[in-house]
């Protein structure tokens, strides 16, 4: 089979434009249907098995910058092949999530927005009831579709010659995922002794109970941090983001390519996101208004994505603008999100005289989240490994998550609590990369770096590179050194 790579890239970019715009319209609540099947049909040739195999053959015979581009393109082709094979299930899942309702004591609520209601619910028992109803619906209506998709992904990777789904994505992400799992096992061990000492005071303040009494259903309330609402007034939300960007020399209002959406809609996803139909020309920044500190954190997080993509050099090849290592964009998202835990930013931008409560809550929440994700990488390495017995993984999911987080974890999300293509590895490496960016900004521009246009210039130079380099390479070229999970553990557990 012959393959014109330039033509393939042009078609791939058009496909992503249509697909990302469709996801934006659906997840932002503008339309209830997720109509991806027709898009996959129009671009079906991109994801035929022959295309995946041919790109793989060319990639394995290439080196240097071309080899890098082709590795990104090969992963795109494989992910598209897997997506095309399960597009009917994906569309059905999206339809169900947008239209299903759950019932609590005679009251109906949207399946998709139940998490928002749960986060704002004062009663622990009612939070538990909402989560139980949500999980029952997940298990009965959605999990069979999730299982069909997972089994098909595994089968296709084997048909394409990889020993497992794990091996496929380790090769195409250029990562030793088993070694990364070991690093995070060490992180969990290093943070275990002081874990409760860090999180218990914040749990008491947020939900009135320590880790030993916490239920999984209380965690959304913990992250919601209602006790901090007075420090994070809703009318300051967008203004704080604009002022932060202005401080580093960026005028959000002048960025016609970045479109901000903070409106509330009944079917809007409860998970903030950034949609990138055209990089850098069209970037949508969508945040659901949950309330309080979490709104500020999510807006700044997704704003980091938007600024990264929106300031990517337009002349870069398609692979470096749209594909690449997403740990890079996640690191910039975490960098801006981290300002909600920065005492100087809290004082100077939000006018909080005593920011200690917000800082300590954010540290506890981050430690909790990292330990949760250390369990997720362990789980997914096992789930997607060669020779896995799928039925045994339900109990393994409960075991790993319960042990790392310290609460009894429900089994129902064992098939849905998975990001395709080992995206969990991007989050984990991004948390470590963000630490290096933050240290450099503090060292070069001081504790108020977010008010220094020179800091903005430094970041713009990084953002302009898109995702040409992987996280480890970009760090090595920019600052030297390697991803510091030990430093992350020390920072989060220092008493």
Secondary structure, DSSP 8 states (H G I E B T S, - for coil): ----HHHHHHHHHHHHHHHHHHHHHHHTTS-S----HHHHHHTGGGGSHHHHHHHHHHHHT--HHHHHHHHHHHHHHHHHHHHHHTHHHHHHHHHHHHH-EEEETTEEEETTTHHHHHHT---HHHHHHHHHHHHHHIIIIIHHHHHHHHHHHHHHHHHTT-S-HHHHHHHHHT--HHHHHHHHHHHHHHHHHHHHHHHHHHHHHHHSS-GGG--GGGHHHHHHTGGGGGGS-GGGHHHHHHHHHHHTT--GGG-TTEEEE----TT--SS-EEEEEETTTEEEEE-----THHHHHHHHHHHHHHHHHHTS-TTS-HHHHHSS-HHHHHHHHHHHHGGGG-HHHHHHTT--S--HHHHHHHHHHHHHHHHHHHHHHHHHHHHTSTT--GGGHHHHHHHHHHHHHSS---SGGGTTS--GGGHHHHHHHHHHHHHHHHHHHHHHH-TTGGG-HHHHHHHHHHHTTTTSS-HHHHHHHHT-S---HHHHHHHHH--
